[in-house]
Amino acid sequence: PQLRRAIEECKRVILALPEHSERQKDAVVRLIHLRLKLQELKDPAEDEPNIRVVLEHRFYKEKSKSVKQMCDKCSTIIWGLIQTWYTCTGGSGTSPPCPCFPHAHTDTHLCPTGCYYRCHSKCLPLVSRPCVRAQVSHQAEYQLSICPESGLDSQDYRCAECRAPISLRGVPSEARQCDYTGLYYCSSCHWNDLAVVPARAIHNWDFEPRKVSRCSMRYLALMVSRPVLKLREINPLLFNYVEELVEIR
């Protein structure tokens, strides 16, 4: 009852303050915290198990309360202080930036040793993306065609991952192309992360980071140290143009 009264009072204060003022923004943040706390009391974290297995993900309940993360499922902030959240394959999620992927978001760091799919406890039943680490174990190879686009119509105008409706006009949701797979994704499954695309490097010696989906970003991060590219078979002519490759050979 006290929380509900505080929420109603906070709403009244927000309406009374000047539009877009700093005080109003602070009050909105406070309102969010109060509502999250109320939700937490309705669904206590103590009942949550330490390990959950979903679509080959092995989710571990996180202990960190101070690090602000983004949920991979609903694309909203995980408030660790008052919300229960999980990370696939363990780890605290606070490892230093990966030298292989400096363009990855620092708050959603991906390292070559784990899947690191993060989400709220309430989002776990909604997870639709299988664990990328399992994909790497079963099929450790790259897509070697440059952005093999087949068109939105071939996807039935739906996200390649979660199947949400998308379009190039952004109605009902913006279609974002992944430069690695060539497929289109919704904004929840494609956060405009940047990564070097192997096919562009092999065929054009192009290491410019391109926009890729979350799933592709994680796959590339896990694959980066695996010796699976036989360059002399894939593109032997590259040795004629890149002096460094000749020296290495």
TAVENRA-V471918 format. One record per backbone hydrogen bond with DSSP energy under -0.5 kcal/mol. NH is the residue of the N-H (numbers start at 1). CO is the residue of the C=O. E is the energy in kcal/mol with one decimal. If there is no record, write none. Layout:
nh | co | e
NH | CO | E
NH | CO | E
This chain:
nh | co | e
5 | 1 | -2.2
6 | 2 | -2.4
7 | 3 | -2.4
8 | 4 | -2.2
9 | 5 | -2.2
10 | 6 | -2.3
11 | 7 | -2.2
12 | 8 | -1.9
13 | 9 | -2.2
14 | 10 | -2.3
15 | 11 | -2.0
16 | 12 | -1.4
17 | 13 | -1.6
21 | 18 | -1.6
25 | 21 | -2.2
26 | 22 | -2.4
27 | 23 | -2.0
28 | 24 | -2.1
29 | 25 | -2.2
30 | 26 | -2.2
31 | 27 | -2.3
32 | 28 | -2.3
33 | 29 | -2.2
34 | 30 | -2.4
35 | 31 | -2.5
36 | 32 | -2.5
37 | 33 | -2.3
38 | 34 | -2.1
39 | 35 | -2.3
40 | 36 | -2.3
41 | 37 | -1.8
42 | 38 | -1.5
43 | 39 | -1.7
47 | 44 | -1.0
48 | 45 | -2.0
52 | 59 | -2.5
54 | 52 | -0.5
54 | 57 | -1.4
57 | 54 | -2.7
59 | 52 | -3.4
59 | 57 | -0.6
60 | 87 | -2.7
61 | 50 | -2.9
62 | 85 | -2.6
69 | 67 | -0.6
69 | 78 | -1.0
71 | 76 | -2.9
72 | 118 | -3.5
75 | 71 | -1.6
78 | 69 | -2.8
79 | 77 | -0.7
80 | 78 | -1.3
82 | 79 | -1.4
83 | 79 | -2.0
86 | 119 | -2.7
87 | 60 | -2.1
88 | 117 | -2.0
89 | 58 | -3.1
90 | 58 | -0.5
90 | 87 | -1.1
101 | 98 | -0.9
104 | 101 | -1.6
108 | 105 | -1.3
109 | 106 | -0.7
114 | 111 | -1.5
116 | 88 | -1.2
118 | 116 | -0.5
119 | 86 | -2.0
121 | 84 | -2.4
123 | 120 | -0.6
124 | 120 | -0.7
124 | 121 | -1.0
126 | 123 | -1.6
127 | 123 | -0.5
127 | 124 | -1.4
130 | 128 | -0.6
131 | 55 | -2.2
135 | 131 | -1.2
136 | 132 | -2.4
137 | 133 | -1.9
138 | 134 | -2.0
139 | 135 | -2.7
141 | 139 | -1.7
144 | 142 | -0.7
147 | 145 | -0.7
147 | 179 | -0.8
148 | 145 | -0.5
149 | 147 | -2.4
154 | 151 | -0.5
155 | 151 | -0.5
155 | 152 | -1.0
156 | 153 | -1.6
157 | 152 | -2.5
158 | 155 | -0.9
159 | 164 | -2.8
160 | 184 | -2.4
163 | 159 | -1.1
166 | 157 | -2.2
167 | 173 | -2.2
170 | 167 | -1.3
175 | 167 | -1.7
176 | 174 | -0.6
176 | 185 | -3.0
178 | 183 | -2.8
179 | 177 | -0.6
179 | 211 | -2.7
182 | 178 | -2.6
185 | 176 | -2.6
189 | 186 | -0.8
190 | 186 | -1.2
193 | 212 | -0.8
195 | 210 | -2.2
198 | 196 | -0.6
200 | 197 | -0.6
201 | 197 | -1.8
202 | 198 | -2.6
203 | 199 | -2.3
204 | 200 | -1.9
205 | 201 | -1.1
206 | 200 | -1.7
207 | 205 | -0.6
210 | 195 | -2.9
212 | 193 | -2.4
214 | 189 | -2.4
215 | 189 | -0.5
217 | 213 | -2.5
218 | 214 | -2.2
219 | 215 | -2.2
220 | 216 | -2.9
221 | 217 | -1.9
222 | 218 | -2.2
223 | 219 | -1.8
224 | 220 | -1.2
226 | 223 | -2.3
228 | 226 | -1.9
230 | 228 | -0.7
231 | 229 | -1.2
233 | 230 | -1.3
234 | 230 | -2.2
235 | 231 | -2.7
238 | 235 | -1.5
239 | 236 | -1.3
240 | 237 | -1.7
241 | 238 | -1.3
242 | 238 | -1.6
243 | 241 | -0.7
245 | 242 | -0.6
246 | 242 | -1.4
247 | 243 | -2.0
248 | 244 | -2.2
249 | 245 | -2.5
